[in-house]
Amino acid sequence: MSKVISGGAASVSVPVLAPAARLGDRLEEVDTPSLILDLDAFEDNLRTMQVLTERHGVALRPHAKAHRCPDIALRQIALGAQGICCQKVSEAACFVAAGIRDIHISNEIVGASKLAMLAKLAKQAQLTVCVDNPRALEQLSKALVQEESTMGVLIELDVGQKRCGVQSPQEALELAQAILHTPNVRFEGVQAYNGGIQHKRSHDQRLGASQKTATRIRRYLKVLSDSGIECRVVTGGGTGTAMFDVATQVYTEVQPGSYAFMDDDYGQLDWGDALEFRHSLFLLGTIMSTPTPHRAIVDLGLKSTTAESGPPRLVDHAGVKCVSIHDEHTMLVAEGGERPALGSLVRLVPSHCDPTFNLHDTVVALRGNKVDAIWPISARGLSR
Ligand SMILES: *Cc1c(COP(=O)(O)O)cnc(C)c1O
């Protein structure tokens, strides 16, 4: 195979690599670096969360920012998820294009061109979006009126994360009353997501933090209902607290995302014996160099995964640790075990799944040892 690549004045035909994976390939035939998904573990994770939410009568709306992959979202919905969450308007458009019709944008959208796009998109799917400011609400309404479309809005409450959201029940009440008097927007309820407590290591710390968050939400809901404003939707929760949030009876839906993959950071939480999630997402690499008896270098780095939650973790090789990660290299050191051999394939668990997906064009889905599907991560890079 060859391809003409234009480089200014000169155009030269150069060889191109075969695809990294083909349907039916065995794992050993997949080229590296690749992002791979163990379908059995992935589907078990989807079912575990679905069963948990159904048992408590709470809807599941998985956060698609975790994967940005329409094929994955469609499987979540096929198993019973209500719809999905997105964070960005361009990301949401990608999922609408793939046929998903119920999307909550769990974020504030500000700026004329984005609002114009959102207003158009609202004609093609059932969309909701967060607001936390009356001026932003006005801008959204203006865009919707211009486009002759309508959409549901949720007031975002800051319930402890100190990110976006109104700061008091009084502020929420004033904004809710404004929404009721603003054209082309429909008041749907509130979003109360507390991201900061999702990664607390201990089971009991997360339980306590989830209950404290629920108490704050109840205070907001009471002020609204005392003024005759009922919330059809109370949405929030993430992978770390969903198991506790569903039991509070405060939420109508939860929005975890990473549960489907269990990155290494979430894997280090104390889950008690309540929930069983497994790692389903891995980076596949090749040992490209073994310069000393104790050191081995993997052919992937920060272009394939991110390290804000630490380097990825090597599996299948006891006593060999991943010690650092660079642009195109990951360094392994054999501390007790045997170093993997030159040319061998290794699997690493990414430390943070969301930005890792965003670095790949496709995810290679494996059933056992066989490539069962290759899914495009269609919304990768769509950050506007
Ligand atoms: C990221 C995010 C989630 C999901 O978080 P996970 O930790 O991946 O479960 C849910 N809601 C909002 C608003 C988020 O930003």
The ligand as an SDF file (V2000), in Angstrom:
LIG
                    3D

 15 15  0  0  0  0  0  0  0  0999 V2000
  -17.6010   13.4240   34.5310 C   0  0  0  0  0  0  0  0  0  0  0  0
  -18.9720   13.6250   34.9960 C   0  0  0  0  0  0  0  0  0  0  0  0
  -19.7720   12.5290   35.3700 C   0  0  0  0  0  0  0  0  0  0  0  0
  -19.2910   11.0950   35.3690 C   0  0  0  0  0  0  0  0  0  0  0  0
  -18.1360   10.9100   36.1370 O   0  0  0  0  0  0  0  0  0  0  0  0
  -17.4350    9.4780   36.3210 P   0  0  0  0  0  0  0  0  0  0  0  0
  -16.4550    9.7510   37.3780 O   0  0  0  0  0  0  0  0  0  0  0  0
  -16.7900    9.1410   35.0280 O   0  0  0  0  0  0  0  0  0  0  0  0
  -18.4790    8.5030   36.6830 O   0  0  0  0  0  0  0  0  0  0  0  0
  -21.0880   12.7840   35.7310 C   0  0  0  0  0  0  0  0  0  0  0  0
  -21.5850   14.0340   35.7370 N   0  0  0  0  0  0  0  0  0  0  0  0
  -20.8510   15.1040   35.3960 C   0  0  0  0  0  0  0  0  0  0  0  0
  -21.4660   16.4490   35.4070 C   0  0  0  0  0  0  0  0  0  0  0  0
  -19.5250   14.9390   35.0270 C   0  0  0  0  0  0  0  0  0  0  0  0
  -18.7870   16.0170   34.7110 O   0  0  0  0  0  0  0  0  0  0  0  0
  1  2  1  0
  2  3  1  0
  2 14  2  0
  3  4  1  0
  3 10  2  0
  4  5  1  0
  5  6  1  0
  6  7  2  0
  6  8  1  0
  6  9  1  0
 10 11  1  0
 11 12  2  0
 12 13  1  0
 12 14  1  0
 14 15  1  0
M  END
$$$$
